[in-house]
Amino acid sequence: LGREVPPSYLHHPLVLHPSGAKLSKANRDTGIRDLRAAGGSPARVMGQAAYLSGLIGAPRDLEVSELAGFF
């Protein structure tokens, strides 16, 4: 690709539905846009995503600045 330095990648944990199935747009699972439209704050949406991906043990508001400590 003409790059001098290869790109870095981050592999995040699989985000699961509370039933244990993976979240998928094909299954019409709720997206971030839907959560925000329903009144979820950015911190609430980030906390829910972190919980569903197994990064935190219970849903809670989570500031973006807190995410670096998980990786």
C-alpha positions as CSV (number, residue, x, y, z in Angstrom):
1,L,0.0,0.0,0.0
2,G,3.0,2.3,-0.1
3,R,3.2,2.7,3.7
4,E,6.5,2.9,5.5
5,V,4.9,1.7,8.8
6,P,2.3,-1.1,8.8
7,P,-1.1,-0.2,10.3
8,S,-2.0,-1.2,13.8
9,Y,-5.1,-3.1,14.5
10,L,-7.2,-3.6,17.6
11,H,-9.3,-6.7,18.1
12,H,-12.2,-6.0,20.5
13,P,-14.2,-8.7,22.3
14,L,-17.4,-9.9,20.5
15,V,-20.4,-7.9,21.5
16,L,-23.2,-10.2,22.6
17,H,-27.0,-9.8,23.0
18,P,-28.2,-10.6,26.6
19,S,-29.4,-13.9,25.2
20,G,-25.7,-14.8,24.4
21,A,-26.1,-14.5,20.6
22,K,-23.8,-12.1,18.7
23,L,-25.2,-8.7,17.9
24,S,-25.9,-8.3,14.2
25,K,-27.5,-5.7,12.0
26,A,-28.8,-8.7,9.9
27,N,-30.9,-9.7,13.0
28,R,-32.2,-6.1,13.4
29,D,-30.4,-5.6,16.7
30,T,-30.4,-2.1,18.1
31,G,-27.7,0.2,16.9
32,I,-26.0,3.2,18.5
33,R,-28.2,5.6,16.5
34,D,-31.3,3.9,18.0
35,L,-29.9,4.1,21.6
36,R,-29.1,7.8,21.1
37,A,-32.6,8.5,19.7
38,A,-34.1,6.8,22.7
39,G,-32.3,9.4,24.9
40,G,-29.1,7.5,25.9
41,S,-26.2,9.8,26.7
42,P,-22.8,9.0,25.1
43,A,-21.6,7.8,28.4
44,R,-24.6,5.5,28.8
45,V,-24.2,4.1,25.3
46,M,-20.4,3.5,25.8
47,G,-21.1,1.8,29.1
48,Q,-23.7,-0.5,27.6
49,A,-21.3,-1.4,24.8
50,A,-18.5,-2.1,27.3
51,Y,-20.8,-4.3,29.3
52,L,-22.1,-6.3,26.3
53,S,-18.5,-6.8,25.2
54,G,-17.4,-8.1,28.6
55,L,-15.1,-5.2,29.5
56,I,-17.1,-4.3,32.6
57,G,-19.2,-6.5,34.9
58,A,-22.4,-4.4,34.9
59,P,-23.9,-1.7,32.8
60,R,-22.9,1.8,33.9
61,D,-22.1,5.2,32.4
62,L,-18.6,5.1,31.0
63,E,-16.6,8.1,29.7
64,V,-14.6,7.6,26.6
65,S,-11.4,8.6,28.6
66,E,-11.9,5.4,30.7
67,L,-11.7,3.1,27.7
68,A,-7.9,3.3,27.2
69,G,-7.4,1.4,30.4
70,F,-9.2,-1.7,29.0
71,F,-6.8,-2.2,26.1
